[in-house]
Amino acid sequence: MPLQALAVARGQAYGLTAVQFLALTVCVLAHWQLDARFGAAGAAWASLSREPVLLLGSLLLLRRGDRRTARVDPAVTTPA
């Protein structure tokens, strides 16, 4: 997914790991609920359930920015 690659390029790999873990949790829970009830169609929908989570999570992560790498040390930028 291009948004995930952008998040990694911007130094937000740690936050992206949390988003992917959330998507995994949603997918496993959806499979647990839908596979037995709806068969192959339920499995297909459960597999697709992670995509909106990844999309929204990546967008929120990119919008928020990475506060850990965005800090600027004033001693480095201030002339001596």
C-alpha positions in Angstrom: 0.0 0.0 0.0 1.5 3.3 -1.0 0.4 5.1 2.2 2.3 2.5 4.3 5.4 3.0 2.2 5.1 6.8 2.7 4.7 6.4 6.4 7.9 4.3 6.6 9.8 6.8 4.4 8.7 9.6 6.8 10.1 7.6 9.8 6.8 6.4 11.2 7.4 2.7 11.1 6.7 2.3 14.9 3.2 3.9 14.5 2.6 1.9 11.4 3.3 -1.3 13.3 0.5 -0.4 15.7 -1.9 0.3 12.8 -1.0 -3.1 11.2 -1.5 -4.9 14.5 -4.9 -3.3 14.9 -5.8 -4.3 11.3 -4.7 -7.9 12.1 -6.9 -7.9 15.2 -9.9 -6.7 13.2 -9.3 -9.3 10.5 -8.9 -12.2 12.9 -12.1 -11.2 14.8 -14.0 -10.8 11.5 -12.8 -14.3 10.4 -13.9 -15.7 13.7 -17.4 -14.3 13.4 -18.0 -14.6 9.6 -16.3 -17.7 8.4 -18.6 -20.3 10.1 -21.7 -18.2 9.5 -21.3 -17.3 5.9 -18.7 -19.7 4.5 -16.5 -18.5 1.6 -18.4 -15.2 1.2 -17.9 -14.5 4.9 -14.2 -15.3 4.6 -13.8 -12.9 1.7 -15.5 -10.1 3.6 -13.4 -10.8 6.6 -10.2 -10.7 4.6 -11.3 -7.3 3.1 -12.1 -5.9 6.6 -8.5 -5.0 7.3 -8.2 -2.7 4.3 -10.3 0.2 5.7 -8.5 -0.1 9.0 -5.1 0.2 7.2 -6.3 3.1 5.1 -7.7 5.1 7.9 -4.9 4.3 10.3 -2.3 5.2 7.7 -4.0 8.5 6.9 -4.3 9.4 10.6 -0.7 8.5 11.2 0.5 10.7 8.2 -1.8 13.5 9.3 -0.6 13.4 12.9 3.1 13.3 11.9 5.8 11.7 14.0 6.4 13.9 17.0 9.5 12.0 18.0 11.5 12.8 14.9 10.0 16.2 14.4 11.7 17.7 17.4 14.6 20.1 16.6 17.4 20.6 19.1 17.8 24.3 19.6 21.5 23.8 20.4 22.1 22.4 16.9 20.2 25.2 15.0 21.4 28.1 17.1 24.6 29.7 15.9 27.4 29.8 18.5 
